[in-house]
Amino acid sequence: MESEILKIFDDQRNEKGTATREEVHKKGFWHETFHCWFVSREDDVEYLYFQLRSETKKDYPNLFDITAAGHLLADETVRDGIREVKEEIGIDLSYHELVPLGVIKYSLQKEDFLDNEMANVFMYENSIDMHEFELQKEEVSGIVKVEFTQFYKLCTGEADEIRVQGFQMNRDGKQLTLNQLVGKDKFVPHDSIYYEKVLSLIKENR
């Protein structure tokens, strides 16, 4: 995976060439990613869906993250990013079912890991039962939903904990119910500006 070839850009989205995924994160090259947020409305309550990253992931294991996301390879277009949804959570969607929310630039840094992303962000209005998700065990170990307004409060510091509801796969491949309170430290620490923009764009497009 670290040897995957990605396009790299300057901060104005001008293409500069290519580099391996390892080089991209070591040197902080700007690169393209695909982010898909599942949302739903149930009994007049809006929800966001998060994947639980596998415990074997190199970066941010066991943390909640974007429903489905990944890097765009050098030979891929933004449309090709839809493969991430099928690969990670087993839901077969077409590009036309997604609502484009635009491109969000943001940075994420941890020790020698520098992630400068130009994220192509999409929303999907989900009506699929959560237990129909088929997870790629090397990448994803669970799926949960959280109330939209509660996650907003967590991001802005108005709430210290919010409830996540869903399931986690155990090592025997069985679904275990998740229904617990978690703090902000249980979510991948994407830039707060990223989360705020995503929430604002989702609200505008529903």
C-alpha positions as CSV (number, residue, x, y, z in Angstrom):
1,M,0.0,0.0,0.0
2,E,2.8,2.4,0.8
3,S,4.2,1.9,-2.7
4,E,1.0,3.0,-4.4
5,I,1.6,5.8,-6.9
6,L,-0.4,9.1,-6.3
7,K,-0.6,12.4,-8.2
8,I,0.9,15.3,-6.3
9,F,0.0,18.9,-6.4
10,D,1.0,22.4,-5.2
11,D,-1.4,24.2,-2.8
12,Q,-3.2,25.7,-5.8
13,R,-4.2,22.3,-7.2
14,N,-1.6,22.4,-10.0
15,E,-0.3,19.0,-10.8
16,K,3.4,18.5,-10.1
17,G,3.9,14.8,-10.9
18,T,3.7,11.6,-8.9
19,A,5.1,10.0,-5.8
20,T,4.6,6.9,-3.7
21,R,2.1,7.0,-0.9
22,E,5.0,6.7,1.6
23,E,6.8,9.7,0.1
24,V,3.5,11.7,0.0
25,H,3.0,11.3,3.8
26,K,6.7,11.7,4.6
27,K,7.2,14.9,2.6
28,G,3.7,16.3,3.0
29,F,2.9,16.5,-0.7
30,W,-0.6,17.7,-1.5
31,H,-2.7,14.8,-3.0
32,E,-6.3,13.8,-3.8
33,T,-8.6,11.7,-1.7
34,F,-12.2,10.6,-1.9
35,H,-14.5,10.9,1.2
36,C,-18.1,9.6,1.3
37,W,-20.3,10.4,4.3
38,F,-23.4,8.4,4.8
39,V,-26.3,10.3,6.4
40,S,-29.9,9.3,7.3
41,R,-33.1,10.6,8.9
42,E,-35.0,8.4,11.3
43,D,-38.0,9.7,13.2
44,D,-37.0,13.3,12.4
45,V,-33.5,12.7,13.8
46,E,-30.5,13.1,11.5
47,Y,-27.6,10.8,11.8
48,L,-24.0,10.6,10.5
49,Y,-22.3,7.2,10.0
50,F,-18.7,6.4,11.0
51,Q,-16.5,3.5,10.3
52,L,-14.4,2.0,13.1
53,R,-10.9,1.7,11.8
54,S,-9.4,-1.8,12.3
55,E,-7.0,-2.4,15.1
56,T,-4.4,-3.5,12.5
57,K,-4.4,-0.1,10.7
58,K,-1.0,1.6,10.7
59,D,-2.5,5.0,11.3
60,Y,-5.3,5.8,13.8
61,P,-6.3,2.2,14.7
62,N,-9.5,1.7,16.7
63,L,-10.8,5.3,16.0
64,F,-14.0,6.3,14.3
65,D,-13.6,7.9,10.9
66,I,-15.4,9.0,7.7
67,T,-17.9,6.3,6.5
68,A,-15.7,5.4,3.5
69,A,-12.6,7.1,2.2
70,G,-9.3,6.6,0.5
71,H,-6.6,7.9,-1.8
72,L,-7.1,8.4,-5.5
73,L,-4.3,6.7,-7.4
74,A,-2.4,8.4,-10.2
75,D,-4.4,6.7,-12.9
76,E,-7.8,7.3,-11.3
77,T,-10.4,10.1,-11.6
78,V,-12.6,11.3,-8.8
79,R,-15.4,9.1,-10.1
80,D,-13.2,6.1,-9.5
81,G,-13.2,6.9,-5.8
82,I,-16.6,5.3,-5.5
83,R,-14.7,1.9,-5.3
84,E,-13.8,2.8,-1.7
85,V,-17.4,2.4,-0.6
86,K,-17.7,-1.1,-2.0
87,E,-14.2,-2.1,-0.8
88,E,-14.5,-0.9,2.8
89,I,-18.1,-1.3,3.7
90,G,-19.5,-3.6,1.1
91,I,-22.2,-1.2,-0.3
92,D,-22.4,-1.1,-4.1
93,L,-23.3,2.4,-5.2
94,S,-23.1,4.3,-8.4
95,Y,-21.4,7.7,-8.6
96,H,-24.7,9.3,-9.6
97,E,-26.2,8.3,-6.2
98,L,-23.8,10.6,-4.4
99,V,-24.3,14.3,-3.7
100,P,-21.0,16.2,-4.3
101,L,-20.1,18.6,-1.5
102,G,-16.9,20.0,-3.1
103,V,-13.2,19.9,-2.4
104,I,-11.9,20.6,1.1
105,K,-8.2,21.2,1.7
106,Y,-6.9,20.3,5.1
107,S,-3.8,18.9,6.9
108,L,-3.3,16.3,9.5
109,Q,0.0,15.7,11.3
110,K,1.3,13.1,13.7
111,E,5.0,12.7,14.4
112,D,6.6,11.9,11.0
113,F,3.2,11.6,9.3
114,L,2.1,14.7,7.3
115,D,-1.1,14.4,5.4
116,N,-2.0,17.3,3.1
117,E,-5.2,16.3,1.4
118,M,-7.5,17.8,-1.3
119,A,-10.5,15.8,-0.3
120,N,-13.3,15.3,-2.8
121,V,-16.2,15.1,-0.4
122,F,-19.6,13.4,-1.1
123,M,-22.8,12.6,0.8
124,Y,-25.0,9.6,0.4
125,E,-28.6,9.5,1.7
126,N,-28.6,6.1,3.4
127,S,-31.6,3.8,3.7
128,I,-29.7,0.6,4.0
129,D,-29.9,-1.4,7.3
130,M,-26.7,-1.1,9.2
131,H,-26.3,-4.9,9.5
132,E,-26.2,-5.3,5.8
133,F,-22.8,-3.6,5.7
134,E,-20.0,-6.1,4.8
135,L,-16.8,-4.8,6.2
136,Q,-13.3,-5.2,4.8
137,K,-11.7,-6.6,8.0
138,E,-8.2,-5.4,7.2
139,E,-9.5,-1.8,7.1
140,V,-12.8,-1.6,9.0
141,S,-14.0,-3.4,12.2
142,G,-17.3,-1.6,12.8
143,I,-20.0,0.8,11.8
144,V,-21.8,3.3,14.0
145,K,-24.2,6.2,13.7
146,V,-24.3,9.4,15.8
147,E,-26.9,12.1,16.0
148,F,-25.8,15.0,13.7
149,T,-26.5,17.7,16.2
150,Q,-24.6,15.8,18.9
151,F,-21.5,15.4,16.8
152,Y,-21.6,19.1,16.0
153,K,-21.7,19.8,19.7
154,L,-18.7,17.5,20.2
155,C,-16.8,19.3,17.5
156,T,-17.5,22.7,19.0
157,G,-16.8,21.7,22.5
158,E,-20.4,22.0,23.7
159,A,-20.4,18.3,24.6
160,D,-17.7,16.1,26.1
161,E,-19.3,12.8,25.1
162,I,-21.8,11.6,22.6
163,R,-23.5,8.2,22.0
164,V,-22.5,5.9,19.2
165,Q,-24.8,3.1,18.1
166,G,-24.0,0.3,15.8
167,F,-21.8,-2.8,15.7
168,Q,-18.2,-4.1,15.8
169,M,-16.9,-7.3,14.4
170,N,-15.1,-9.6,16.8
171,R,-12.2,-11.8,15.8
172,D,-14.6,-14.7,15.0
173,G,-16.5,-12.5,12.5
174,K,-19.6,-12.0,14.6
175,Q,-21.3,-8.6,15.0
176,L,-21.3,-7.3,18.6
177,T,-23.6,-4.4,19.4
178,L,-22.0,-1.0,20.2
179,N,-24.1,1.5,22.2
180,Q,-21.9,3.7,24.3
181,L,-20.7,7.2,25.1
182,V,-17.4,8.3,23.6
183,G,-15.4,11.5,23.6
184,K,-13.6,13.4,20.9
185,D,-10.5,11.3,21.4
186,K,-12.3,8.3,19.9
187,F,-12.5,10.0,16.5
188,V,-9.7,10.5,14.0
189,P,-8.4,14.0,14.7
190,H,-9.1,15.6,11.3
191,D,-8.7,19.3,11.3
192,S,-11.6,21.0,13.1
193,I,-12.1,23.2,10.0
194,Y,-12.7,20.0,8.0
195,Y,-15.4,18.7,10.3
196,E,-17.1,22.1,10.5
197,K,-17.1,22.5,6.7
198,V,-18.4,18.9,6.2
199,L,-21.2,19.4,8.7
200,S,-22.2,22.8,7.2
201,L,-22.2,21.4,3.6
202,I,-24.3,18.4,4.6
203,K,-26.8,20.7,6.3
204,E,-27.0,22.9,3.2
205,N,-27.6,19.9,0.9
206,R,-30.4,18.1,2.8
